[in-house]
Amino acid sequence: MNKPGLRIGIFCLTLFVALNPIRSTAQQPVAPLHAEPSALTTAPAHQPPPFWNEIAEFKHQDSLQRPPSGAILFVGSSSFRKWTNVQSYFPGYPIINRGFGGSGFPDLIRYAGDIIFPYHPRQIVIYCGDNDLAVSDSVTATMVYNRFVRLYNLIRSRLKDVDIVYVSIKPSPSRQKLMPKMEETNDMIRNFMASYSHATFVDVYHAMLTPQGLPMDDLFIGDKLHMNEKGYKVWQQILQPYLDK
């Protein structure tokens, strides 16, 4: 026998559930409080990743004329990309230049399978880290150092005995405010490289400073970020003794 009180109770319970849907106890994902900013701009799913067009052009060039194995591979950001005549600075040294875009360490890691490993180089010369620091004030020297270590370990996992040369982050007039972080990053990477064989740190930073400790303005083109011929001449003189003949 149905009791009026029972029917009223069921109706009230139904109305409460309808107006107050049960909430899941599972929490929504929350970004870590200290999540590391990326040096990359994340592309939408329908777009290629950053700098892919430049990487695709390298691959196209390789399909037309395969670079020799056992060469010296220059890889990194625009300070290498703009060194278009780098081979003329080092006659007698077979060089492959794969500097691209305004790349940071995450980009080099992303494209290692495209522009590092396929060449089987005898030596890898890296210039990177400048843009990592410039992308955000929240990027620390330790973050950039950790990115470098990740790239180093990635290379070592495939090329155990290859000589790895890291060219220090350079000082530039347009990024003068970043110089303390640059120096800290350089020091950390220098100490890391000193602990390993087939690993060399090349200091171009101090050779590009005035006696007052400021970047030499006459080593740069109008944007005060990228180097002119005089700046690359400084790099040539410092780098050449470390290159494998």
C-alpha positions in Angstrom: 0.0 0.0 0.0 1.4 3.4 -1.1 1.7 5.9 1.7 1.4 9.6 0.9 4.4 10.4 3.0 6.6 8.1 1.0 5.5 9.5 -2.3 6.2 13.0 -1.1 9.7 12.0 0.1 10.6 10.4 -3.3 9.4 13.5 -5.1 11.5 15.8 -2.9 14.6 13.7 -3.4 14.1 13.7 -7.2 13.7 17.4 -7.2 16.9 17.9 -5.1 19.0 15.8 -7.5 17.6 17.6 -10.5 18.5 21.0 -9.1 21.8 19.9 -7.6 23.6 17.5 -10.0 26.2 15.3 -8.3 29.7 16.7 -8.7 32.6 14.5 -9.6 35.2 14.2 -6.9 37.9 14.1 -9.5 39.7 17.4 -9.7 40.5 19.2 -13.0 44.2 19.1 -14.0 46.0 22.1 -12.6 49.3 23.4 -14.1 52.2 23.2 -11.7 52.8 26.4 -9.8 56.4 26.5 -11.1 55.8 25.1 -14.6 58.7 25.9 -16.9 57.9 28.3 -19.7 58.7 26.8 -23.1 61.1 28.6 -25.5 58.6 27.6 -28.2 55.2 29.0 -29.2 52.9 25.9 -29.2 51.3 25.6 -32.6 47.6 24.7 -33.0 47.0 21.1 -33.8 46.4 21.8 -37.5 49.6 23.8 -37.9 53.2 22.4 -38.2 55.4 23.0 -35.2 57.6 26.1 -35.0 60.4 26.3 -37.6 59.2 23.3 -39.5 59.5 25.0 -42.8 63.2 25.6 -42.2 63.7 22.0 -41.2 61.8 20.8 -44.3 64.0 23.0 -46.5 67.1 21.3 -44.9 65.6 17.9 -45.7 64.9 19.0 -49.3 68.5 20.2 -49.7 69.8 16.9 -48.3 67.6 15.0 -50.8 69.3 17.0 -53.7 72.8 16.7 -52.4 73.6 14.5 -49.4 76.1 16.2 -47.0 79.2 14.0 -46.2 79.2 11.8 -43.2 81.8 12.7 -40.6 81.6 16.4 -41.0 81.5 19.1 -38.3 77.8 20.0 -37.6 77.0 23.5 -36.5 73.5 23.5 -35.0 71.6 26.1 -33.0 69.9 29.4 -33.4 70.1 32.4 -35.7 73.7 33.3 -34.7 74.6 30.2 -36.7 71.8 30.6 -39.2 73.1 34.0 -40.3 76.6 32.7 -40.5 75.9 31.7 -44.1 79.5 31.7 -45.2 80.8 29.8 -42.2 82.7 27.4 -44.4 84.9 30.2 -45.8 85.9 31.0 -42.2 87.2 27.5 -41.7 88.8 26.2 -44.9 89.8 22.6 -44.8 87.1 21.8 -42.2 84.0 20.1 -43.7 81.1 22.0 -42.1 77.3 21.5 -42.2 75.4 24.5 -40.9 72.0 23.7 -39.5 71.3 26.9 -37.5 67.6 27.8 -37.8 65.1 30.4 -36.8 65.2 32.0 -33.4 65.4 28.6 -31.9 65.9 27.5 -28.3 66.9 24.2 -26.8 63.4 22.7 -27.0 63.5 23.2 -30.7 66.9 21.5 -31.1 65.6 18.6 -29.0 62.5 18.4 -31.1 64.4 18.2 -34.4 67.4 16.2 -33.3 66.2 13.3 -35.4 66.0 15.6 -38.5 69.1 17.8 -38.2 71.6 16.0 -35.9 71.5 12.3 -36.1 71.1 11.7 -39.8 74.5 13.4 -40.6 76.7 11.1 -38.4 78.9 14.0 -37.6 82.4 13.7 -36.1 81.8 16.8 -34.1 78.8 18.9 -33.0 79.1 22.6 -32.3 76.1 24.0 -30.5 75.1 27.7 -30.1 71.8 28.0 -28.2 70.3 29.4 -25.0 70.2 33.1 -25.9 66.6 32.9 -27.1 65.6 30.6 -24.2 66.4 33.4 -21.8 64.8 36.1 -23.9 61.4 34.5 -24.3 60.3 35.2 -20.7 61.6 36.9 -17.6 60.5 33.8 -15.7 63.0 31.6 -17.5 66.0 31.1 -15.1 69.6 30.1 -15.8 68.9 26.7 -14.2 66.0 26.1 -16.6 68.2 26.7 -19.6 71.0 24.6 -18.1 68.6 21.7 -17.6 67.5 22.0 -21.2 71.1 21.9 -22.4 71.7 18.8 -20.3 68.7 17.1 -21.8 70.0 17.9 -25.3 73.5 16.7 -24.4 72.1 13.4 -23.0 70.0 12.9 -26.0 73.0 13.3 -28.3 75.1 11.0 -26.1 72.4 8.3 -26.2 73.0 8.0 -30.0 76.5 9.3 -30.6 78.5 8.2 -27.6 81.9 9.3 -28.6 81.2 12.3 -30.8 82.9 15.5 -29.7 80.4 18.1 -28.5 81.4 21.7 -28.4 79.2 24.3 -26.7 79.7 27.9 -27.7 78.8 30.1 -24.7 75.9 32.5 -24.9 77.1 35.7 -26.3 76.4 39.2 -24.8 74.6 41.6 -27.1 73.6 45.2 -26.7 69.9 44.5 -27.3 69.8 41.9 -24.5 72.1 43.6 -22.0 69.6 43.2 -19.2 70.0 39.4 -19.6 73.7 39.4 -19.0 73.6 38.2 -15.4 71.5 35.2 -16.4 73.7 34.6 -19.4 76.8 34.5 -17.2 75.1 32.2 -14.7 74.0 29.8 -17.5 77.4 29.8 -19.1 79.1 29.0 -15.8 76.8 26.1 -15.1 77.3 24.6 -18.6 81.1 25.2 -18.4 81.2 23.2 -15.1 79.1 20.4 -16.6 81.2 20.1 -19.7 84.4 20.0 -17.6 83.2 16.7 -16.1 83.0 14.8 -19.3 85.4 13.6 -22.1 84.7 14.6 -25.7 82.9 17.7 -24.3 84.2 21.3 -24.7 83.0 24.7 -23.5 84.2 27.6 -25.7 83.9 31.0 -24.1 83.1 33.8 -26.6 81.3 35.8 -24.0 84.2 37.6 -22.4 86.0 38.3 -25.8 82.9 40.3 -26.8 83.0 42.8 -23.9 84.6 46.2 -23.6 87.0 46.9 -20.7 83.9 48.3 -18.9 82.2 44.9 -19.2 79.6 45.9 -21.8 78.9 44.2 -25.2 81.1 45.6 -28.0 78.7 47.6 -30.1 80.8 47.3 -33.2 80.5 43.5 -33.4 76.8 43.7 -34.3 74.5 44.7 -37.1 71.8 47.3 -36.7 69.5 45.1 -34.6 72.2 44.9 -32.0 71.5 41.2 -31.6 73.1 39.5 -34.6 76.8 39.8 -35.4 78.5 41.4 -38.3 81.6 40.2 -40.1 83.9 41.6 -37.3 81.9 39.7 -34.7 82.1 36.4 -36.6 85.8 37.0 -37.0 86.1 37.0 -33.2 84.2 33.7 -33.1 86.5 32.2 -35.8 89.6 33.0 -33.9 88.3 31.5 -30.7 86.6 28.4 -32.2 89.2 27.2 -34.7 91.6 25.6 -32.2 88.7 23.5 -30.9 87.5 22.1 -34.3 88.4 18.6 -35.3 90.6 18.6 -38.4 
